[in-house]
Amino acid sequence: MLNYIASSVKRITANKHARRGLPFLTFLVVGWLGVREFAQIRYDVKKKYGESAAFQERMEQSGRGKKKKTTAQEEYEAMMEKTDLDSWFNIRGPRPEEDSRTVQQKMRDEHRKQNAV
């Protein structure tokens, strides 16, 4: 019986696919199980503590509290309050042979002259 086991192990270790494939597959399976266990911690904590006020307070103190949910409409209104859409002017980008700083400065100067008149 021992001879059979020894010959089987010798045959498996001599096989190139078994030498390289089994450690790789073992790494994949063990890695998947490890990631699954670490990811499960998040769900277990949420189930255990839930939405309790004490837990939320502790999370806010540590800087990981709930963020205020805003809608796209609220974001748009806040942006519109900060932005003045009536007093803008267009400055074209430079052509390939032009220097961008000088062209933009020239456009700004022309705009100031037009508004000063």
ChimeraX attribute file (.defattr): number of C-alpha atoms within 10 A of each C-alpha:
attribute: neighborCount
match mode: 1-to-1
recipient: residues
	/A:1	6
	/A:2	7
	/A:3	8
	/A:4	9
	/A:5	10
	/A:6	11
	/A:7	12
	/A:8	12
	/A:9	11
	/A:10	11
	/A:11	11
	/A:12	13
	/A:13	13
	/A:14	11
	/A:15	11
	/A:16	9
	/A:17	10
	/A:18	13
	/A:19	12
	/A:20	11
	/A:21	12
	/A:22	11
	/A:23	11
	/A:24	12
	/A:25	11
	/A:26	11
	/A:27	12
	/A:28	12
	/A:29	11
	/A:30	12
	/A:31	12
	/A:32	11
	/A:33	12
	/A:34	12
	/A:35	10
	/A:36	11
	/A:37	11
	/A:38	10
	/A:39	11
	/A:40	11
	/A:41	11
	/A:42	10
	/A:43	11
	/A:44	11
	/A:45	10
	/A:46	12
	/A:47	10
	/A:48	9
	/A:49	12
	/A:50	12
	/A:51	10
	/A:52	10
	/A:53	10
	/A:54	10
	/A:55	14
	/A:56	16
	/A:57	14
	/A:58	12
	/A:59	13
	/A:60	13
	/A:61	10
	/A:62	9
	/A:63	9
	/A:64	11
	/A:65	13
	/A:66	10
	/A:67	7
	/A:68	6
	/A:69	7
	/A:70	8
	/A:71	8
	/A:72	9
	/A:73	9
	/A:74	11
	/A:75	10
	/A:76	10
	/A:77	11
	/A:78	11
	/A:79	11
	/A:80	11
	/A:81	8
	/A:82	8
	/A:83	10
	/A:84	9
	/A:85	8
	/A:86	6
	/A:87	6
	/A:88	7
	/A:89	10
	/A:90	8
	/A:91	13
	/A:92	10
	/A:93	13
	/A:94	13
	/A:95	9
	/A:96	7
	/A:97	6
	/A:98	10
	/A:99	11
	/A:100	14
	/A:101	11
	/A:102	11
	/A:103	16
	/A:104	15
	/A:105	12
	/A:106	13
	/A:107	16
	/A:108	15
	/A:109	11
	/A:110	12
	/A:111	14
	/A:112	11
	/A:113	9
	/A:114	9
	/A:115	7
	/A:116	7
	/A:117	5
